[in-house]
């Protein structure tokens, strides 16, 4: 009986305890899993996460002044920003202006011009004379600045330099929300002529909601038909859903351009059958955006719903009917709840894809139908304002994540089902 | 003697020039690139670009240069020079700044063509006494009903056109803009407001004639060469209104710090020779930027150029220096205004 203690530990054939063997096997499995995942992980890090992070850091950087005029930046950041700076500060500024290279100076003046229009040319005038300015004694330097431009007497110009002096700042992030810091450093809204981005943000959410809702209303009956028709008919229908899905986005968008324009097919046909007499404006407005975006995103709604509905047992509906439920009630109480994972996946997919839409509204929308992505491109390419472009990207990313969070809260991401 | 033993292939210089594509690039190919192979033993490869400083900045900051020379708009050239993204040109090689038309010689850029932003209409829609003739007619929605095409990506020329349509003479526009800046700009935007609801925006050179051809607009602003191209090569009955148009340059620039700066200069010097420059107008209706070259242009073509005397009665040369200080903020204001 002394051997009982030994038999408690189960041995494998080769004498190694089974527990250890199991642990080894598990560990091997984990290593294998890691090896299999590693290429994708590295790819995502190198091709996706790192570039995005390095881009987004642009939104909180404000490097121009502190890089081109480092001593000025340091001195100004210690100044309290009240009234005019001391002659010593002015002298440092004049000295560094005279030393700054053309390119560095160009970027500084561009940055400061964002705050006060006309600052650029005033700085240029000052920089041209900065060699003499820097040599002036301390008690004359203030007058020297004023002789070059009266505006140097205005404290807001100096305060602007101070506000732009720190390397990290919330400047672009505030701008992306139509906010700014005033001379005292408190946050206020920007002038009316510049306020656009908050409105664009609201508009982006609005368009995405509308597109999602329209896709849902149009997609539900199609998905239901697809799931309930006999295979041969439903396959034909499915092809009709998939064919546009496989066609390039650009082709489909420009097709709408051709169809909906003044002398396009839709207008011609409508006039011919007498629906209206004059060509109607169907494009370069919100209507055009909705038509084209719903058309493009509809398959993303239909396919998840279809694949979930396909798995619902048709006997459930019949059972409900046999228990006396009218058709609509059986659908709402029995069928629809079972569709929810598909509906959830479809709406989330469509909504999040809509948020980032750029090409379609740019082609078929008017200037006030452009969503936030349009402004990101505008700032990155045309206006060459990379800081603001990055800040707007940050806003879009946060918006998407907030939507995802809300969604997860109410629907639950684990209930999603795409296949 | 050993040095001369290099093979012909190595002796030949190869550069890449970035330009705007389409009919314009084709004209450059015929006038400059092909002959350069024979005349200065230089192979010119072509590339297209979007005209933004971002594309040049990436090359300068990484040191990975794709382009030796770039055909740039004037505002871009001046901005790029200020930001240190473009190299200063060797003006001794080019025969001095005074050889060129006013404004076509900048520190970092030298003019290659002059072009105009005009407006045009379809001759089948308006004709005879009912046809628009002045820049004010473009803004007159009552007499000339219909949509208007305007360029979406730049406020330059739209701003000046609005002022001229509002009664400011072409010669006074920049003086007025300099002396009463805020008032003048507000006035221009107010004038643009009057047609804002009727505007269809175009954002590429080819789109303007297309809008006109499709009947989407009754009249549209456009780059004169594109309308000329539609008339001559596509047989469209378009009519250009030479009143209140703005004339600007395209200029050659070299990215700052390019290791083969000399090759770029060699090409630019060649492209700036009068007899070489004059060739381009055979292929597209854009004018040369030196007086010597203008004298060599075929008279039949001359009348279609922005610089033809008959077309200049109320024309405006874009003031690049005025724009260099204000382009960014005005473009931002314009874009915000457009979308409000």
Interface residues (C-beta under 8 A of the other chain):
Chain A: X101 X102 X103 X104 X105 X106 X107 X109 X110 X113 X114 X117 X118 X120 X121 X124 X193 X194 X195 X196 X200 X261 X262 X263 X284 X366 X367 X368 X370 X378 X380 X381 X382 X383 X384 X385 X386
Chain B: X50 X52 X53 X54 X57 X79 X81 X82 X83 X84 X85 X152 X153 X181 X200 X201 X214 X215 X216 X256 X325 X326 X328 X329 X331 X332 X333 X335 X336 X337 X338 X339 X340
